[in-house]
Amino acid sequence: MDVLCSSSLAIHLHSRSIFPSSPPRFPFRFHRTFYYNNSIYSSSSSSCFGLSISRCNNFVHHVKHPHSFKRRKAIQISAVFERFTERAIKAVILSQREAKSLGKDMVFTQHLLLGLIGEDRDPNGFLGSGLKIENARDAVRSIWQSSNHGEDLGNKQQGSIVSSTDVPFSISTKRVFEAAVEYSRTMGYNFIAPEHIAIGLFTVDDGSASRVLKRLGANINHLAAEAVTRLQGELAKDGREPSLSSKKMSEKSSSGNAAVLRSPDKTKGKSALAQFCIDLTARASEGLIDPVIGRETEVQRIVQILCRRTKNNPILLGESGVGKTAIAEGLAISIAQAEIPAFLLNKKIMSLDIGLLMAGAKERGELEARVTALLSETKKSGNIILFIDEVHTLIGSGTVGRGNKGSGLDIANLLKPALGRGELQCIASTTIGEYRTQFEKDKALARRFQPVWINEPSQEDAVGILLGLREKYESHHHCRYTLEAINAAVYLSARYIPDRYLPDKAIDLIDEAGSRARIEAFRRKREQETDILSKAPNDYWEEIRTVQAMHEVVIASRLKNDAGASGVDDSSELLESESPLPSTSENDEPIMVGPEEIAAVASIWSGIPVQQLTADERMLLIGLDEMLKKRVIGQDEAVAAISRAVKRSRVGLKDLDRPIAAMIFCGPTGVGKTELTKALAACYFGSVRMPCFDWT
């Protein structure tokens, strides 16, 4: 295999240099090229012992298979350096440079410390301790000179090191790398950063690096605590929580306990269920799930399937937005509120996150290990019902190859035995299209699930669902939805948004309308404040005098009326008892969301003007003949037939599951067939945007 190095530096990483106890997998050298800082580096593993860096000036490096010269494909290595970050690789490179500059034929732990200090670009120094590379380099030189009784380092540098291209690592340095890998694994990271190497250096140091740190006045415990803190910050950026071992290590390091650096905590963190699943029952108990309105028939069917002895796994089938996930959440609410048969009260519904389950599983067998651990915990618990949304993604997940024909087991095959024996209860959901194209093709998996069809609710049922959810959205947007707004959301979404399904599109309408109304109220309030500040002082005094005069007139009229009855002048009492005027600030006035706000959002979605959305349909049907005749001249008979068909459908003389009308326009070219179709769409639906197929 030929590898062209266009940079001035090539790095050869030997996998055997890290773990001297592990035997070599391949007796020959294999090569890998990677990039770092716009330079090409080549990593190779061979039977020789040690990790080396060599320089090359635009040369071609040849690596041959010793047993077969015909074979020329690259063999991808699985060494630990593939998990090293760019910063960690840079620290390794700098450590070898420091070893060369000091005239040493091997990279010792103090050289590795210099590489870590040189890589850290923190203005506060290495791990925030104030250590700088110049001071550390001087300390290393002084220690080596004192230990070698003043031996000249320059003479050594002129020796074999200058001509040598390989700088291997010492035994202590290899143990540092080994400890860094161990800490990276136990702390739950999928990479090795310079902080991991630093922790390994503080753990298995042979005393050389600690002498340097002691001479510089650094505290190892403080450095270790800062390294752990930085690593936990990297996890926080990715939205993950640090593992239990890293938390314990951080606490013990900050308290000054150096014993933690001697033995890594191998206690496991979260369980597989807690790591990859969400407890819907717990969320329902905390009130974090929206209520489910209706769907009693579907819920009863799901409960019947769950009570079966075997193959007790329902699968919810329906189009996107009809409420499949909501039904599973509604079942969790029923369990939390004890509104379900007694033999299901101790069950917990856990929602499986397939993306989280597969994320980070790079090595072969890691995904299978996660699924196996998840299944074993579910069986051991005995009261877990897994909810798998978009279950069709399980088919083919984890295989190696193209499509679903790759090698290896996928998640679906791992679940089949437990599903068939009834050891695992599962509620799945997917769309009808995905079920027919992917899920149904796997007959063995499909027969383990019992289909439950979830149809789109009617407009009346959708109104009931929105009324049940109204309080949640009013609390979020600080507004009030009128009943007319709820009806308008269902009607307009069903009529002008045909590519989506109820109740999802109606819920989205009221959600966005509430957001729009709240933003508009805030904008109006800011405009009022700006207008008040822009007024002249005389205008303020005029308004104050007017209010005072009106107030005096009211008080005088009350005194006059009360004087005839009691004859007592209690003007002072009236003045004291006068309550302040009610506040008219924008915060006290509720924001009302009516059908106009709903129509405005629907107009943005569909592109149809608001005036046409809010037009009276009865008046539109009455004048449909005249509007069509204005656009299509000379086709009165066809226009009358179309108008009768549309009016017949709108008065309820048709099946709701059938279209408004099925028409075929016949005639020679140019008489207006297409124009009549466009005119009908524009007059009745408000837009000429309609599916049009040109079969020519």
N, C-alpha and C positions, 0 to 999 in steps of 0.2 A: 504494500500500500504506500502510495506517495502522498506526502503532506507538504504543501508549500507554505512556508512561513514568511509573510511579507513584513513582519515587524522585526525589530532588533532584539527581541527577547522571546525566548521560548521556555516554557516551564514544563518539566517532566515530573508528573506526580506518580509515584510508585505506591500502589495500594498496599503492598506488603510492609511498607515502612511504618504503618500506623499500629498494626497489631502483630507483633513478632510471633505470638503464640499460634496464630492461625496459619495453616498450611496454604501454599499457593494453589489457586484453582487452575491456572494455566502456566505451563512451563515456558511459555514464549512471551515475548513482549507484544503488548497491544497498545494502540495509540488512539488518542482523542484530541481534537482541536476545539478550543473554545475562545471566546472573546472577552477581553477586559480592557476598559478605557480605550476603545477603538484600536486595540492591538490584538493580534492573533496569537493565542497561546496553544500549545499542544501538550496534552497530558498523556502519559504512557505508564503502563504497569509492566514490570518485568520481574524476573526471578531474582534480580539483584536487590540488596537490602538498602533502603534509604530513599528519601525524597530529594530530588535535585532540581536545580534551576540552571539552565545553560543559555548562552547567548548565541544567536545566529544572525548573520547578515545576508538576508535575502537568499537563503540557500534552500535546497530541496532535501528534505530528510527522508530517508528510505527505511521502511520497516518491513521486513519479510517474515513470512510464516516459515519456521524452520522445517516443517514436515511437508508442506505443500506450497510450491511457488506459484501454482495456478490460482490459488485462492487470494483475492485482492480486496475483499470487502472489509470494512471497518468493524471491529468488535467493540460494542459499547460497554464501557466499564461500569461497574457498580460500586466503586470505591466511595469512601465517606466524603472525599473532597467534592463530590457532586452536590452534597448538601451544604457546602460552604458558601456563604454569601460573598459578594464581591469585596466587601470590607474585610472579611476573614482571609480571603486569598491575598488581598493587598498586605495584610499584616504578616502573612507567611513570607511573601516576597521581600518585604522590608527586613524581616528577621534574618533571611539569608544574606541580604546585602550587608547588614550589620556584622554578621559573622565574617564575611569576606574583608570588610574594612578593618576589622580587628585582627586579621591574620589567622583565623582559626579554621581548621579543616573539618569542623562539625558545628552544627547549630545546637547550642546549649540553651538552657532555660532562660538565662539572662539575655541572650540574643532574642529569644521569643518575646521577652518582656519589652525589649527595645522596639521590636516591631509593633507590638500592641500600643505602646506609647506614641510612636511615630504615626500610627494610623489614626489615632483619636484626634480629631480636629476641634475638640471642644476648647473654647477660649479659656476655660477654667482649668485646663490641663487634663491629664489622664484620669478619667472617671471622676471629674470634678475635684481632684485632690491638689491641683496646682502643679503636678509633676510635668516638666517639659523634657523634650527629647535631648536637648543639649546637656542639661544637668544629669539625666540618667546615663547618657553616654560617657560623661566624665567620671561618674561613679563606677561604671563597669571597668573603665580603663584603670582607675586607681586600684580597684580590687584585684584585677588580673596582674598588675605590675607588682603589687605587694605580695601576692601569692607566688609569683615567678621570680621574686628577688630582683626586680628591676630589669628583667630581660627585655631587650629591644623588640618592640612589636613590628617595627618596620622591616627588620631582617627576615622575620617569619613571613611577612606579607610578600616578600620577593621569592618565596620558595615555591612549593608545588601548588599552593592555593591559586596563584595567579594563572597558571596554565590549566588548572583543573576546571572542568565544567560541571562537576557534581559536588554538591555540598549536602551530605546526608545529615540526618537528625540523630541526636544522642538518644540513649535509652530513656532518659528522664523526659526529653521532649516528646517522645512517642507516647509515654504514659500520660502526658498532659493532654495530647490529642484524644487519647482513649477516654480520659475522664471527661473531656468536653463533649464527646459523643454520648457518654452515659448520662450526663446532666441534661443534655438536650432531649434525650428520650424520656427520662423520668419527669421532666418539667413540662412535657407535652408540646414541644416545639417540633416543627418539621424542617428546621434549618439550623445551621450552626453559625453563630455570629461571633465577632471578636469577644463579646462579653462571656460567651460560653467558654472560649479558650482561656480567658482571664480567670474564670472560676476554677477551671481545671488546673491552671497554673498555681493558684493559691492552695489547691487541695493536695496535689502530689508533687509539689516542688521538692527538689533535693537539697534545698538550702541556698542555692546560688541566687535565685531571684529574690528570695526573702532578705538576703544580705544587702542587695542593692536597694530594696525598698526601705530597709532599716536605716541604711546610711542616708537616704533621702528624707527620712522622718515621716514616712507614710504608714498608715494603719491598715493592715490587711483586712480586718473585719469591716471597716468603713468602705473600702474599695469593693469588697464582695457584695455588701448591701447595695451599693450604687449600681453594680452590674446587674443584680437581680431586679432592681427597680426599673432600669432601662429595658430589660427584657419584658417585664410585665407591661410597660408602656407600649411596646410593639404589639403585644396581644390586644391591648385596648384599642389600638388603631384599627385592627381587623375586626373589632366587634366581638372578640372572644374573651372569656374569663380565664385568669391564670389558674393553673391546676393547684391541687391541694399541696403538693410537694413544694412548688415554688413559693406559695404563700407562707408555709411554715419556714422555709429557708430564709425568706426575707425578714420574717419576724425575729428569728434567732440570730441572723447576721446583724441586724440593727441593734439587738440587745447586747452584742459583744460576745456571744457564745461561739467560740471558734470550733467547737466540736462538730458543728453541723457541716463544716467544710471537709471533714474527714470521712463522713459516711453519707452518701446521698439518700434522701428519703424516697423510698420506692413505693410509698402508699399510693394507691390508685385514687383518682379524683372521682368524677361523677360516674354513675353507672351508665350503661348503654341506653337504658330507657330515659334517664334524665338528660343525657347528652343529645340524643337524636329525636326525642319526642316532646310534645307539649301536652300537658294534662288538661284536657278540655273540661273534665269534671271539676277540677279545682278552679279553673277560670269561671265556670258557671256559678260556683259557690260564692265567688267574689263579685259577681255581677258584671263581669267583663264581656259577656256574650249577649248579643241582641236577642230579644225574644223571638220565637217562631210562632207565627199566626197560621192557623189552619193546618193542613197536611196530616190530619188525624188518620186517614186511611193509609197513607204511606208509612207513618210511624208504627201503626199497628202491624202492618206487614213485616216491617223490620224486626219488631219484637218477636213475632212468630218465628222468623228464621233464626234469630239468635237463640231461641229456646230449643232448637233441634239438637239431636244427639250428635250427628255428624254432618259435615258440609253446612255448618251453621254460619255461613258467611254471606251476607247480602252485598250486592253491588248496585249502586244507584246509577241509573242510566238516564241521561237527559241532556238537553242542549245547555250551552253555557249561559248562566244567569237565571236559571229556573229555580235554584235554591237547593242544590244537592248538598253542598257543604253546610248550609243552614239547617238542614234536616238532621245531620249528624250532631251538630251543636245543640239542636233542640232536644235530642235524646240525652245529651249530657246534662242539660238543664232539668229534664225530667228525673234523672237519677239523683241530681243534687237536691231537688225539692221533694224526693220520695213520692213521685207521682207515676210509679212504674211498678210492675209486679215484684213481689218480695224476693224472688230468686235472682233478680237483676240489681237489687239495691246495693250490693257490695261490689259491683263492677265499676271499673274506671276506664274511661275512654281516652286513649292516648293517640294524638295525631302524629303520625310519622312524617318527618321532614326528609324526603328522599334526597334532595340536594345536599343537605347537611350530612347525610349518611355517606354519600359518595365523595364529598369534598375532601381533598387531601389524601385520598387512598391512591398512592402512586405505585407502590410495590405490589407484585402479584401475590394474592392471598390476603392482603390487608382488608379489602372490602368483604371477602368471605368471612374473615374473622369478626368483623363488626356485626354482620348479619347473624352469625352463629351466636355471638354473645347476646344480641338482642333477643333472639328466639329462646335461648336458655333462661334469661331473666323473665321473659313473659311466661314461660311454662312454670318456672319456680313460683312466680307470684300467684298464678291461678285465677286472678280476677281482672285481667287486663284485656280490653278489646281495642285492637289497633284500628285506627282510621287512616286509610291511605288514599289521599286525594291524588287524582291523575294517575291511577294505578297502571295505566298502559305504559308508563315510563319504566316500570320494573322489567319489562320484557327486553332482553338484550343488554341490560345494564350490567357492566362488569366484564363483558366478553372482550376478547382481544381479536380484532379483525374488522371487516367491513359489515355493517348492518347487524342483523341478528344471527348471522352464520359464523361468527367468530368462535374461537376456541375458548374453553373455560366455562365455568358455571356463571349464570346470571342470577340476579336476586330472585326472580320468579321461580327458578328451579330449586332454589334453597328453601322456598316457602311451601312448595307443593306437598312434601310429606306431612308436615305439621298441619297444614290445612285439611288434608284428606282424613287424617286421624282425629280431627277435632281438638287437637292440643293447642291450636292457635285460632282464636276468634278474630275475625277481621271484617271491617266495614270498608268497602272500596267505593270509589266513584270515578266516573269517566264520562266522556261525551259519547253519543251514539255512534258518531263517525269513527272515533278512535276504537271503540269496542268492536265494530265490525271489521275494520281494516287490520288491527293489530291483536287485540285481546282475544277475539273469537277464533283466530287461527290456531292458537295454542289450545287444543281441545282438552288436554289434561288439566290445564289451569282453569279454563272456562267452566268445566263441569263441577269444580269445587266452589263456585260462587252461584248464588241464586239471584237472578236479575229482579230489580224493583224499578219500574218505569216511573220517572218523575216528569210529568207533563207541565206545560206552561199554564199558570193559573189564568182564569178568566179575568176580565176587567173588574168585575164586582169583587172577586177574591183579592185582586191586587190592591183595590182601595182599602179593604180590611187590613191587609198586611201593612200598608203605609200608615194607616191610623194607629196600628200597634207600635210602629217604630217612630211615630211623630215626636213622642216625648224625648227620646234619645237625641234626635237631631236638633230639637229646640234647645235642649240643654247645651249642646256643643256650639251651636251658632248664636245663642242668646237671642232667639227670635221666636215668633209665633206663626205657625202655618194655619191658614184658614182651611175650612172644609172644601171651599171652591178650589183652592190651590192643589189639594190632594187629588180631587177629581180631574183637574186640568192636567196634572202630571201623568196620570194613567191614560187619559184620553189622547193627549198630544203625543206621548211616547208610543202608544199603540198605533197611531195613525201615520206619523211622520218619521218614525225611526224603525223601519221594518227589518233592519239587519241585526237587531238584538231582541232579547226576550224579556217579558215581564217575569218577576217584578224588578229585576235588576236595573233596567233602563229607567223605570219610574223612580226608583230609589236614588239613582244618580242624578236625576233631574231635580228632585227636591233638595238633595245635598248641595249641588252647585248653586241652586237658586238661593239657599240660605247663606252660602258663602258670599255670593254676589250682593245680597241685600245688606249683609253686615259690612262689607267693604264700602258700599255706597253710603251707609249711615255714618261711617267714620269720615268719609270724604266730606259729607255735608256738614258735619260738626266742625271740621277744620276750616271749612269755608266760612261758617258763621263766626268762629273765633277770629278769623282774619278780618272779616267785615267789622266786627266790634272794635278791634284794635285800630282800624283805619278811620274810624269816625272822629269828627272834630269834638273838642270839649264842650262847645256850646250845644251840640246835638244831645250829648248826655244830660246836660242840665235841663233841657227842654223836656226830655222824656221823664226825668225825675219829677219835675214840677207837675206834669200831667198826671202821673200816678198819684202824687200826694193830693192833688185837687180832687181826684175821683175818690180817694180814700176818705177825705173829709166830708164829702157829700154823703157817702154811705153811713158814716158815723152819725152825722146830723139827722138823717132820716130815721135811724134806729132810736136815737134819743127822743125825738119828737113823738114817735109811736109809743114808747115806753113811759113817757112822762104822764100821759093821760090815764094810764092804768095804775101806776104805783105812786106817782107824784114825787118820786125820789130821784135826785140827780146822781145817777151812777155812771156818769161819763167816764170817770177814772177807771171804774171796774171794767167797763166795756173796752176801754183802750188797753187795759192790761190783759183782758181775756182774748183779745184779738189774736188769732193764730197767724203765723207767718204764711205768706202766699206759697202755694205748692210749687215745688221745683219743676221747672220745665226743661231741665237739662236732658241731653240726649241719652244719658245713661239710665234715667228713670223711665223713659218712654220705651215700651217694647217695640221691637222691629217687626213689622207685620209683613209676611210673605203671602201675596195673593196670586191669582191666576195671571196677572200681568207679568210678574217676575218669572213665573214658570214659562210663559210664552216667550219671554226674551231669551231665556237659556235654550229653549227648544229651537228658536230661530237661529241661534248661533250654531247649534249642532247640525241642523238640516239645511241651512242656507236659505230657507223660505222666509220672506218678510213677515214681520210680526202682524201686520194688518191682515194678511191672508190667513195666518194661524188663528187669529181671534175672531174671524168673520163668522157670522151666524150661518150655520149649515143649512137651516131651513130656507133662509132668504137666498142662499147660494143655489139650492136645488130649484127654487121657484124660477129664478132667472137664468138657469143653465141653458135653456133653448136659445134665448136671445144672445147670450155671450158666445155660444158656439157659432151661431149664424153670422155674427159680426166678423169672425175670423175665417170661416169657410163659406164662400158664396156659392149658391146654386145647388147645395146638397141638403135641402130641407128634409127630405124623407129619411136620409141616413142620420141626420142630427136628431130628429124626433125619435127614432128607434133607440139611439144611444141614451137620450134623456129618459125615456120610459124605463129602460133597463136599470139605470142608476137609481132612479126614484123608487123603483120596486124593491131594490135591495136595501135601501135606507129606511123603508117603513116597516121592515121586519118580515117581509115575505120571502125570505131565503134562509138557507142553512148557514149557520155561523162559520162552519168549517169550509165553506165554498167561497170562491172569489166573488167580487161584486158582479161581474158579468164576463162572459166569454164571447168575444166578438171576432168576426172575420170580415175584413173589408175587401170587397171584390170590385175590380174595375180596371180599365186600361191605364197605361202609364200616363201620369200627369194630371189625373182628375182630382187629386187631393187626399189620397188615403193616408199618407204619412202626416200631412198637415192636420188632418182631422184628429189623429191620435195625439199629436203634440198639443193641439188646442184643448182636448179633453183633459190631458194631464195638467196643463197650465191653469185651466178654469176650476177644476175640481180639487186637485191636490196642491195647487199653488206653485208648482215647479215643473219644468219640462224635463228634469233629470229623471229618467226612467230607464230600466233595462231595455236595450234596443239591439236586436240581432239582425245583421245584414247577411242573408244567406247567399248573396251573390259572390 
